[in-house]
Amino acid sequence: MDPRMKDLMAKALKHSTAEYCEIRIEETHETAIRLRGNDIELVSQTVSAGGNVRALYRGGWGFVSFNRLDNLEKKVEEACAQAKILGERLNKDIKLYPVEPVEDHVPGNFGKEAFAVPLKDKMELLQGYNKLILGCPEITSSSVRYFDRHTHWYFANSEGTYIYQEKMDLGGGLTAIATKDDLTTQDYVNFGSNSDYNVALGLEDEIREAAEAARQMLYAPVVEAGQYTVILDPDMSGLFVHEAFGHLSEADDLDEDERMKELLKIGTGYGTDDLNIYDSGIEGPNRGECKYDDEGVPMQRTYLIKNGVIAGHLHSRESAAKMGEAVTGNARALNYRFPPIVRMRTTCIGPGKHTFEEMLQGVSLGIYVQGGYGGQTNGEMFTFAPSRAYMIRNGSIAEMIRDVNLTGNVFDTLRNIDMIGNDFVYKNSPGGCGKGAQGPLPVAQGSPHIRIQNVIVGGEKK
């Protein structure tokens, strides 16, 4: 850490009158570009700088954010005063899971630095992609989004931890939109990374494929509603495990939900011996990777399900102490304006032993889905919409279909996974995770293909 920054934070922390106090300071340089059709919607380059102080006293948290570093001692005093007002009302014996103090300097380990690429080059690249999309048959519009961020992050707490981390984050989405009569369809190419601008390059073939898929969907039949054997590609599998299961494992919410706490009790079985689900901050390079979380806790791999059995939960220092489990390095904040809460990093279904061809075998009538536009979750219930879908007939991929929605109970669905592929890949999309008004937070997913029995598929009733 810069000795001047360390000295500034250390002096301010001496003014703490709370049981625990921390300071987080960030400076972020960001570029954002948006194109729609033939129009340029946004080109911006911004710098944001600021920090916060968080203090704990008898179960009450105080939080003060700021944009200037002068009089940092006063910010510490204000956060402690807030914590005391709340703590004297609550009077709770809230403890934080003990973590060894650490001093560390973590420079970025980048490939091609996005922040070093001239804005002119980024514009030329994206406008070239946009022109390619609009030149494809039956494509009537487009949406092109890009961002990159370069962040210097400083952290110190009253326990003696001092950390500096340099971070980069970038992502983009290239969407082809097709229209015929009253029907509009679309498909996309996404990219993201925490370390290398090169992921944005050389996407021409993927763009042509997405545009052709959007065009084909104009003529695809609506799926017949029913119950099917469904094969999810790694992209859709990763979305499923993040949205439907990962959020349930975040212990700050779990601790307040007795029913869900029982359903996710360690040792409860929810699948075959081949099913392994984990969340990790050390799998990389991925957008969820970082050495330390926003409480200065080292990130690690945390198994949520191991060999088909609930094995753990995701924790901040506070939730870990409450539930009597080990801290996992999952306290994350969108930026300095927010306190850290329990968030995922890179959430994965571990690889299995089956090939994609083995999954197709024996499926007389099923559905193969690729990618996902997102979906909705309500507790243990979910609904997801894939970006592409095809019928499986007699063990082979058949015609494209549209208007497919996958619905179900996450725990039943986990039990119904009967094959897990050996073709594990990571997915870094340009969006992120939203929770508690903090989003989109950089995350990633990883998964192989998986096959699920008895999935409820919404579509057209016949």
N, C-alpha and C positions, 0 to 999 in steps of 0.2 A: 504493500500500500504506500502511496505517496506520503512521506513523513509529515508533510504539512497538513494533509487531510486527516491523518491519524491523530496528530496533535490537537487539531481543531475539535474532532469528535470526542477525544479522551477528556479534554478540558470541559466540554459541555456536559458529559456524563457525570462528572463530579458534582453537578448541581442536582442530580436525581435524589428524590426523597421517597421513591417507590420501592417496592420489593424487587422489581426488575424494570430495566429501561433499555431501549435500543434506538439507534438512529440509522436511517437508510437514506442515501443520497444518490441521485441518478442524473445523468446528462445524456439525452438521446437526440441524434440527428436522423431525420426521417424524410424519405422521398415517397410520394404517392402519385400514381398516374391512373386515370380512368378514361376509357374510350367507349363510346356507344354508337354503333353504326358508323357513319362518316363524321361524327362529332367528337371533339375532345371535351370531355366533361370536367376533368381536373388534372392539373399539373402543379404539384406543390413540393417545396422543400422547407422543412421546419426544424427548429431546435427547441426542445423543451428541457428545462432544468429545474430541479427542486428536490425536496426530500421530505421526510417525516420523522416524528418522534412518537414512539409507542411505549406506554408505561403500564405496569400492572400493580394493583394494590388491593388486597383482600377480595379478589375476584372481579374487581372493576378495571376495565381497560380505558386508558386515556389515549387519544390520538390527535396529533397536530401536524398538518402538512404546511409546507412553506416553499417559496420560490427564491429566497435570498438566504445566504449563509451567514450574514451578519447577525449578531445577537442570538446565536444558537443556544446559548445557556438559557435564555428566556423561554425558548420553545420547549426545552426540557422541563423547565419549571411549570409551564402551562399544561403539558401532558400529565405530569405527576399530580397537579392540582385536580384535573379532570378525574384521574383514576381514584384519587382519594374521595371525591364527592360520591362517585358511584360505589366505591368499595365500602364506605361507611354505611351505605344503605344495604348492600348485598351481604357484606360480612361473611364471605365464603372463603374457605381455605383452598383456593385454587393454586395448584402447583404446576410447574412446567417440567416436562421430562428432562432429567439432567443430561447435558451435553458438554463434553470437554471443550474448553476455550481453544480457539485456533487463530493463528495469524497466517494469512496466505495472500499471495498475489497471483492472480490467474489471468494471464494475457490471452487474447483470442488466438485460436489455432485455425486460421482461415485458409481456404484455397484461394479462389479469385474473390477479392473483396468487393462486395456490391457497392459500398460507399466510395470506392475509388474509381468506379466506372462513370464517365461523364454522362450527365443528363441527356445530352444530345444522342449518345449511343443507345441509351435505354429507350428513348422515344422512337428512334429509327427501327429498333428491334420490334417493339410492340406495334408500331404502325405497319410494319411488314407482315406480322402475324394477322393483324386486323384485315389488311388487304387480301390476304390469302383466304381467310374465312369468308369474306363477302364475295369472293370470286368463285366459290363452290356452287354447284347446281342447287337451285331451290332454297338457298340460304337468303333470307330476307333482312336479317339484322345480326348484330354481334354485340358482345360485351367483353371488354378487355380490362382487367384490373391488375395492378402491380404495386408492391410496396417494398421498401427495405428500411431497416433500422440499424443504427450503430449506437450501442449504449455503453457508457462507463458507469459501473455500479459499485457503491461503497457501503459497507455495513460495519457497525460496531455496537457492542452491547455492554452492559454493566458487569458482565461476567468475565470480560477480558478478551472477547473475540474481535478481531479486526480483519476484514476481508475486502479485497478489490477483485472484481470480475469484469472482463471486457466481453461484450456479447454482440452478435450479429443475428439478425432475423430477416428473412425475405420470403416473399411468396407472390403467386399470381394465378389468375384464372382466365381462361380464354374460352368463351362460350359462343357456339354457333346456334342461331335461332332460325328455324324453318317454319313457314306458314303456308297452309293450303285451305282455302275457304275459311271456316271458323276454327280450324284446328291449328294450334301452335305447338311445336315440339322443339327440344333443344338437347344438346350434348356438349361436353366440355373437356378441356385439358387443364389440369391443375399442376402446380409445382410449388415446392417450398424447401427451405434449407436453413440451418443455423450457421453455415460455414462456407458456402460456395455459390457464387453467382452463376457458375456454369450450368446449374440446373435449369436456368431460364433459356439456354441456348439449344438450337437444333431440334425444335419441336414441330417442324413442318409436317412430317409424316403423321404424327399423332393428331395434329389439327385437321388434316384431310380426313382421317378416320372418324374423328368426332363429327365433322360436318356431314359425312356420308351417313353416319348413324342417325343424326337428327333428321336427315332427308328420308331415310328408310322408315322412321317412325311415323311419318305422315301416312304411310300406306299399311302400317302394321295393324292387325286386328286387336281389339280389346281382349284381355285375358278373361277366361271364364272363371268366375269366383268359385272357390272350393278349397279343399285341403290337399296339399301336394308335398311330395319330397322336393326339397329346394336345396340347390347348391349355391353357396355364396362365394364370390371371388374374394381375394384378400382385401380389396378396398372396402367392400360391403361388410365383410366379417369384422374388419377393424372398426368401422363405424358402429356396428352392432355392439361390440364388446365395450367400446367407450361409453356410448349413450345409455344402453340398457343395463349394463352391469357395473361399469366403472363408477358412475355417479352414486350408485347405491353403496359402494364401498368406502365413500368419503366419510370419515368418522366424525366430523363436526356435525353433520346432519344425522348420521346413524345413531349417535349417542342420545339424541332426543326422540327417537322412534323405537319404542319397545318392541313392536311387532317385527320391524325390519331387523332389529338387533338379534331377535330370536332366529329369523330366517337366515341370517348371515353369521350365525354362531360358528366359531371355529370348530372344525370336526364334522360339520354337516356335509353330507354327500350330495353332489349335484351333477354327476356326469360319469363318463367312463374313465378308466385309469389313464387314458391318453390325454385327458383334458387338463391343460395347464394355462392359467391366466395370470399375468403379472403386469405390474406397472413399474416403470423404471426411469430414472433420470440419467443413467449412465450408458444407455444404448444409443450409439450414435455413429456418425453425426445425424441427429434428428432435432426437430424444433422443440421437443420436450427435454432435450439434454442440457444439463448444466452441472457444475461441480457442487454448488451449494444452493439451497433454497433460500427464500426470503426471510428466514429466521437464522441463517448462517449454519444450517444443519447439512452435513454431507448427504448428497443424494445417493441412492442405492437401488437395487432391484428388490421389489417387494412382491411376493407371491400372494395372490388373492385366492386362487384355487390351485391346488397341487395334487396331481393324480386323482382329479375328480372330487376333491374335498376342500371345503373352505379352509384357507390357511392363514389369512391375515386381512388387515384393513389399512387404509391410507390415513396418515396422521400428521398433525401439527404437534408441537411440543405439548400444548394444552390438552388436546384430545387423547394423546398417548398416555399422559399421566392420569386422566380421568378414567380411561378404560383399562389401565394396567397393562398396556402393550408397548412394544418398542417403538420409538419414533422412527419415521420412514423418510423424512425429507420432502414432504408434500405440502409445506406451507408456501403458497405462492401468491403474489400480488400482480395485478395488471401493470401498475406503475406506482410511482411515489405518492399518488393521490389516494391510494387505498391501503388498508391493512391487509396482511396476508391471511388467506383462508385455505382450507384443505382443497387442493386441486390435483388432478392427474397430470402426468408428464408424457411418457410414451407407453400406451396401454396395449397389451399384446395377448393374442392367443398363441401359445407356443406351437412349434411344428410337430406334426404327427408322422405317420409312416405310409400314408396312402398316396398314390398318384391320382391325378385328375381323371385319367382313363378308368381307374378302378372305381371312382365315385360314380361315373356315368353308368357303369355296368350294373345291370339289374334294375335300373330305373325305367320302367315301361312308360310312365307318364309323369313328368316333373317339370320344374322350372329352374333355369340357370340365370342368376342375376349378377350384374356387374356394376360397380360403383354405387354411389348413393347421394341423393339430394338432401339427406338429413331426414328428420322425422320428429315424432313426438313421443315423450315418455311420461307416464303418470305412475309413480311408484314402480311396481314390478311389471306394469303393462307397457307395451310399446307398439308403435306403428312406424314403419320405414318405407320410403319410396326409392327404389333403385333407379339409376339413370338409364340402364339398358336391361332388357330381359328377353329370354328366348325359351321356347318350349323344349323340353327334353322328350324325345319319343324313341322308345326301344333302344335306349342306351346311346343315343346320338343327339347332338345339338340340332334343333330344327328351326322353325320360323321365328322371327322377331315378333314380340307382342308388346303392348303398351298398357298404361294405366294400371300398373301392378303395385299393390300395397301389401306389405308383410305385417301381420298383426299377431300378437301373442303375449304370453306371460314369460318373462325372462327365465324363471326357474324351470318351468316346463320345457322351454326351448333348450336350455343347457342339457337337460336330461335326454332330449331327443337328438342331440348331436351324435351321430353314429359313425362318422368318418372325419378324420382331420388330416389335411394334406401335408406333404413333405416339401411344399414349395413356398416357404415363408418369405415374405417381403415386407418392407416398411412402406408406409404411406405418409407423405408430408403434404397436406393440403394447405392452401393459402389462408384459410379461415382460422378458426380456433375454437376454444371452449368458452361458453358463457355460464356464469354462476354469480349470484349475489350482486348483480349490476356490474360485474367485472368481466368484460369480454370485448373482443375475442383474445383469449390468452393463448400463446403458442403451445400447441400440443402435437403429438404424432400418434400414429397407430401402427401396429404390425400384426400380420396374420398370414396363414396359408389359406387355401380353399377349405371350406368345411361343408359337410352335408348334414342336413337336418330333416328329420321325419315329421310328418303331420303338421306342416306349417299352414296357418290360415291365410289365404291369399284373397284379397278383395279385388273385385273387377266387375265384370258384367254378368248378371244372373241370366241363365238361359233355361 
